[in-house]
Amino acid sequence: MRHPGHRRHDNPWEAAPDWAIEIGIGLYVIIQNQEKIMATLADLTAAVARNTDAENAALEYLKGISQQLKDAQAANDPAALDAVIASIDANTAKAAAAIVQGTPAA
């Protein structure tokens, strides 16, 4: 049922005033930007989780090295101390190479 003075439009934007069209376009742009921001936020959240995992692994490694040094010192075992030092040196070289490889060029 039609009301007097009511016009039917297949596209409601055809009869919309210019100001309403401008608002509609502005809202569309805002929504598009919000979707980009949310995708970026999800990427950032995932990166933080990866970094946290890597930092926790590094801390556990350091705790292990510390305990190995304490154990070797308590046993007064120079060979065990040398083995721990060699392990630290090897892992330091691997870590340095990984950091250089993962660092973007300036």
N, CA, C and O of each residue as an XYZ file, in Angstrom:
424
protein
N       0.837     -1.166      0.000
C       0.000      0.000      0.000
C       0.888      1.237      0.000
O       1.852      1.332      0.759
N       0.547      2.161     -0.851
C       1.322      3.391     -0.952
C       0.647      4.505     -0.187
O      -0.578      4.604     -0.116
N       1.486      5.327      0.373
C       0.967      6.514      1.049
C       0.991      7.675      0.071
O       1.845      7.724     -0.815
N       0.070      8.600      0.223
C       0.065      9.754     -0.685
C       1.394     10.511     -0.573
O       1.905     10.732      0.525
N       1.917     10.885     -1.679
C       3.164     11.639     -1.712
C       4.410     10.775     -1.577
O       5.523     11.301     -1.590
N       4.250      9.465     -1.447
C       5.388      8.561     -1.303
C       5.791      8.062     -2.681
O       4.970      7.552     -3.443
N       7.075      8.221     -2.983
C       7.591      7.722     -4.259
C       8.410      6.473     -4.002
O       9.153      6.401     -3.024
N       8.277      5.495     -4.873
C       9.043      4.266     -4.738
C      10.322      4.408     -5.543
O      10.312      4.815     -6.705
N      11.417      4.063     -4.892
C      12.722      4.110     -5.563
C      13.405      2.768     -5.384
O      13.458      2.226     -4.280
N      13.922      2.242     -6.471
C      14.685      1.004     -6.371
C      16.005      1.260     -5.641
O      16.493      0.405     -4.902
N      16.558      2.419     -5.852
C      17.816      2.796     -5.214
C      17.534      4.012     -4.338
O      17.243      5.090     -4.856
N      17.615      3.850     -3.016
C      17.274      4.977     -2.146
C      18.220      6.161     -2.306
O      17.867      7.284     -1.949
N      19.415      5.923     -2.836
C      20.362      7.024     -3.011
C      19.958      7.948     -4.152
O      20.423      9.087     -4.209
N      19.106      7.486     -5.062
C      18.681      8.335     -6.179
C      17.945      9.571     -5.691
O      18.095     10.652     -6.261
N      17.154      9.416     -4.643
C      16.373     10.536     -4.145
C      17.034     11.224     -2.955
O      16.494     12.193     -2.421
N      18.183     10.737     -2.544
C      18.842     11.295     -1.355
C      19.436     12.657     -1.671
O      19.946     12.882     -2.768
N      19.367     13.562     -0.707
C      20.002     14.868     -0.919
C      21.523     14.715     -0.936
O      22.067     13.728     -0.441
N      22.187     15.698     -1.508
C      23.644     15.645     -1.643
C      24.340     15.436     -0.296
O      25.304     14.674     -0.212
N      23.863     16.101      0.754
C      24.509     15.979      2.056
C      24.429     14.539      2.572
O      25.363     14.059      3.214
N      23.324     13.854      2.295
C      23.177     12.468      2.745
C      24.121     11.550      1.968
O      24.690     10.614      2.531
N      24.280     11.818      0.698
C      25.204     11.033     -0.126
C      26.630     11.219      0.382
O      27.386     10.253      0.477
N      27.000     12.458      0.708
C      28.345     12.725      1.222
C      28.573     12.002      2.555
O      29.653     11.461      2.792
N      27.561     11.994      3.418
C      27.676     11.268      4.685
C      27.834      9.773      4.415
O      28.654      9.110      5.051
N      27.057      9.243      3.481
C      27.151      7.828      3.131
C      28.533      7.455      2.625
O      29.072      6.409      2.987
N      29.105      8.309      1.788
C      30.451      8.059      1.262
C      31.466      8.122      2.399
O      32.376      7.297      2.478
N      31.301      9.106      3.275
C      32.214      9.228      4.417
C      32.159      8.005      5.308
O      33.196      7.520      5.762
N      30.965      7.502      5.563
C      30.827      6.298      6.382
C      31.475      5.094      5.707
O      32.108      4.274      6.371
N      31.319      4.988      4.400
C      31.943      3.885      3.663
C      33.468      3.936      3.834
O      34.102      2.911      4.080
N      34.043      5.122      3.703
C      35.502      5.278      3.852
C      35.925      4.911      5.274
O      36.937      4.237      5.464
N      35.161      5.348      6.268
C      35.485      5.022      7.658
C      35.463      3.511      7.874
O      36.363      2.966      8.513
N      34.462      2.842      7.358
C      34.350      1.388      7.522
C      35.516      0.677      6.838
O      36.073     -0.276      7.384
N      35.881      1.137      5.651
C      37.009      0.521      4.949
C      38.296      0.695      5.745
O      39.084     -0.243      5.870
N      38.512      1.892      6.283
C      39.725      2.137      7.074
C      39.707      1.317      8.361
O      40.752      0.830      8.795
N      38.551      1.160      8.967
C      38.447      0.364     10.191
C      38.826     -1.092      9.915
O      39.491     -1.726     10.735
N      38.412     -1.619      8.775
C      38.763     -2.995      8.427
C      40.270     -3.143      8.252
O      40.846     -4.155      8.653
N      40.914     -2.137      7.652
C      42.372     -2.183      7.497
C      43.055     -2.120      8.857
O      44.018     -2.844      9.107
N      42.555     -1.255      9.735
C      43.143     -1.119     11.065
C      42.993     -2.422     11.842
O      43.929     -2.847     12.519
N      41.839     -3.055     11.757
C      41.620     -4.304     12.486
C      42.548     -5.399     11.967
O      43.058     -6.195     12.756
N      42.775     -5.453     10.651
C      43.699     -6.442     10.097
C      45.114     -6.167     10.599
O      45.843     -7.095     10.949
N      45.500     -4.897     10.633
C      46.821     -4.529     11.127
C      46.954     -4.870     12.604
O      48.003     -5.342     13.040
N      45.904     -4.636     13.371
C      45.925     -4.961     14.791
C      46.085     -6.469     15.008
O      46.806     -6.897     15.909
N      45.416     -7.263     14.188
C      45.546     -8.723     14.299
C      46.979     -9.154     13.979
O      47.536    -10.020     14.656
N      47.572     -8.553     12.953
C      48.962     -8.866     12.611
C      49.897     -8.480     13.751
O      50.818     -9.225     14.085
N      49.660     -7.323     14.342
C      50.495     -6.854     15.441
C      50.361     -7.771     16.657
O      51.354     -8.081     17.315
N      49.153     -8.198     16.951
C      48.922     -9.101     18.075
C      49.663    -10.419     17.865
O      50.258    -10.955     18.800
N      49.627    -10.937     16.650
C      50.337    -12.185     16.347
C      51.851    -11.994     16.474
O      52.546    -12.879     16.972
N      52.359    -10.852     16.030
C      53.794    -10.583     16.123
C      54.231    -10.485     17.579
O      55.297    -10.982     17.943
N      53.416     -9.848     18.410
C      53.734     -9.746     19.838
C      53.788    -11.139     20.463
O      54.672    -11.428     21.268
N      52.844    -11.998     20.091
C      52.831    -13.362     20.628
C      54.099    -14.118     20.212
O      54.703    -14.817     21.026
N      54.501    -13.975     18.936
C      55.726    -14.642     18.470
C      56.952    -14.122     19.232
O      57.813    -14.901     19.641
N      57.021    -12.803     19.418
C      58.155    -12.228     20.140
C      58.178    -12.692     21.588
O      59.242    -12.984     22.133
N      57.009    -12.759     22.211
C      56.934    -13.220     23.599
C      57.410    -14.653     23.703
O      58.147    -14.994     24.628
N      57.004    -15.494     22.773
C      57.456    -16.886     22.775
C      58.980    -16.967     22.629
O      59.636    -17.741     23.326
N      59.535    -16.163     21.718
C      60.981    -16.174     21.502
C      61.717    -15.661     22.733
O      62.747    -16.214     23.118
N      61.193    -14.606     23.351
C      61.835    -14.070     24.550
C      61.792    -15.084     25.692
O      62.773    -15.237     26.420
N      60.670    -15.772     25.853
C      60.564    -16.784     26.907
C      61.541    -17.932     26.668
O      62.146    -18.450     27.607
N      61.687    -18.321     25.406
C      62.631    -19.390     25.075
C      64.069    -18.946     25.390
O      64.864    -19.727     25.912
N      64.390    -17.692     25.068
C      65.734    -17.176     25.356
C      65.994    -17.139     26.859
O      67.091    -17.461     27.314
N      64.984    -16.749     27.621
C      65.149    -16.717     29.075
C      65.381    -18.114     29.643
O      66.227    -18.301     30.517
N      64.631    -19.088     29.148
C      64.817    -20.466     29.608
C      66.214    -20.972     29.245
O      66.847    -21.674     30.033
N      66.687    -20.615     28.061
C      68.035    -21.002     27.645
C      69.077    -20.407     28.598
O      70.002    -21.096     29.030
N      68.916    -19.130     28.916
C      69.872    -18.472     29.810
C      69.845    -19.088     31.208
O      70.888    -19.240     31.845
N      68.654    -19.440     31.681
C      68.556    -20.100     32.986
C      69.295    -21.444     32.962
O      69.972    -21.810     33.923
N      69.154    -22.164     31.859
C      69.839    -23.448     31.720
C      71.352    -23.292     31.708
O      72.066    -24.060     32.354
N      71.838    -22.303     30.974
C      73.280    -22.038     30.927
C      73.785    -21.666     32.323
O      74.836    -22.131     32.763
N      73.030    -20.834     32.993
C      73.421    -20.432     34.350
C      73.544    -21.647     35.265
O      74.500    -21.769     36.031
N      72.561    -22.544     35.172
C      72.600    -23.744     36.017
C      73.778    -24.650     35.652
O      74.416    -25.234     36.528
N      74.059    -24.759     34.359
C      75.202    -25.579     33.935
C      76.502    -25.009     34.493
O      77.370    -25.758     34.942
N      76.635    -23.690     34.464
C      77.843    -23.056     35.007
C      77.957    -23.296     36.515
O      79.036    -23.596     37.026
N      76.831    -23.159     37.216
C      76.845    -23.399     38.666
C      77.222    -24.845     38.976
O      78.001    -25.113     39.890
N      76.658    -25.773     38.199
C      76.951    -27.189     38.422
C      78.427    -27.496     38.156
O      79.063    -28.215     38.927
N      78.967    -26.951     37.067
C      80.369    -27.205     36.736
C      81.285    -26.589     37.782
O      82.298    -27.179     38.157
N      80.926    -25.406     38.250
C      81.730    -24.748     39.275
C      81.670    -25.537     40.583
O      82.693    -25.717     41.243
N      80.490    -26.002     40.958
C      80.330    -26.762     42.203
C      81.108    -28.069     42.142
O      81.628    -28.528     43.160
N      81.193    -28.669     40.967
C      81.909    -29.934     40.809
C      83.403    -29.706     40.628
O      84.180    -30.660     40.584
N      83.808    -28.433     40.522
C      85.207    -28.079     40.277
C      85.735    -28.850     39.078
O      86.787    -29.488     39.126
N      84.941    -28.764     37.973
C      85.235    -29.548     36.767
C      85.584    -28.595     35.619
O      84.689    -28.062     34.962
N      86.888    -28.379     35.374
C      87.301    -27.461     34.310
C      86.803    -27.898     32.925
O      86.487    -27.046     32.095
N      86.730    -29.185     32.670
C      86.258    -29.661     31.361
C      84.782    -29.298     31.170
O      84.376    -28.908     30.075
N      83.982    -29.424     32.228
C      82.563    -29.059     32.139
C      82.413    -27.563     31.907
O      81.557    -27.134     31.134
N      83.257    -26.756     32.586
C      83.223    -25.303     32.350
C      83.573    -24.991     30.905
O      82.919    -24.164     30.270
N      84.603    -25.651     30.381
C      84.994    -25.430     28.980
C      83.865    -25.813     28.026
O      83.649    -25.136     27.022
N      83.144    -26.892     28.330
C      82.034    -27.323     27.472
C      80.900    -26.301     27.488
O      80.301    -26.010     26.452
N      80.613    -25.765     28.662
C      79.556    -24.749     28.749
C      79.968    -23.498     27.979
O      79.155    -22.920     27.259
N      81.202    -23.083     28.121
C      81.699    -21.898     27.405
C      81.641    -22.129     25.894
O      81.247    -21.232     25.149
N      82.027    -23.319     25.439
C      81.951    -23.632     24.002
C      80.506    -23.585     23.522
O      80.234    -23.095     22.426
N      79.582    -24.088     24.325
C      78.160    -24.053     23.972
C      77.660    -22.610     23.866
O      76.931    -22.261     22.938
N      78.063    -21.784     24.827
C      77.672    -20.367     24.790
C      78.216    -19.705     23.531
O      77.492    -18.977     22.851
N      79.481    -19.949     23.215
C      80.092    -19.348     22.028
C      79.368    -19.770     20.750
O      79.103    -18.942     19.879
N      79.054    -21.051     20.644
C      78.368    -21.559     19.443
C      76.974    -20.939     19.305
O      76.572    -20.514     18.222
N      76.251    -20.899     20.419
C      74.899    -20.346     20.363
C      74.901    -18.838     20.164
O      73.978    -18.292     19.559
N      75.933    -18.155     20.668
C      76.055    -16.714     20.450
C      76.249    -16.426     18.966
O      75.657    -15.491     18.426
N      77.074    -17.227     18.314
C      77.305    -17.033     16.877
C      76.016    -17.279     16.088
O      75.709    -16.527     15.163
N      75.252    -18.334     16.449
C      73.982    -18.614     15.757
C      72.984    -17.485     15.985
O      72.295    -17.063     15.056
N      72.907    -17.001     17.212
C      71.961    -15.927     17.532
C      72.330    -14.645     16.785
O      71.456    -13.959     16.254
N      73.617    -14.325     16.746
C      74.058    -13.119     16.041
C      73.726    -13.208     14.556
O      73.271    -12.232     13.961
N      73.950    -14.370     13.959
C      73.630    -14.549     12.533
C      72.124    -14.426     12.300
O      71.706    -13.828     11.309
N      71.313    -14.976     13.186
C      69.862    -14.904     13.031
C      69.363    -13.471     13.168
O      68.451    -13.052     12.455
N      69.967    -12.723     14.090
C      69.564    -11.325     14.271
C      69.916    -10.513     13.036
O      69.106     -9.712     12.570
N      71.108    -10.708     12.504
C      71.520     -9.985     11.309
C      70.607    -10.347     10.136
O      70.196     -9.472      9.376
N      70.291    -11.637      9.990
C      69.435    -12.094      8.898
C      68.020    -11.525      9.042
O      67.386    -11.199      8.038
N      67.524    -11.404     10.254
C      66.172    -10.926     10.471
C      66.046     -9.424     10.547
O      64.935     -8.911     10.679
N      67.165     -8.691     10.469
C      67.132     -7.234     10.553
C      67.063     -6.654      9.151
O      67.946     -6.906      8.331
N      66.008     -5.869      8.863
C      65.911     -5.267      7.528
C      67.025     -4.232      7.313
O      67.469     -3.558      8.242
N      67.447     -4.139      6.072
C      68.498     -3.172      5.733
C      67.942     -1.761      5.877
O      66.774     -1.499      5.594
N      68.805     -0.871      6.322
C      68.371      0.534      6.531
C      68.299      1.268      5.216
O      67.956      2.450      5.188
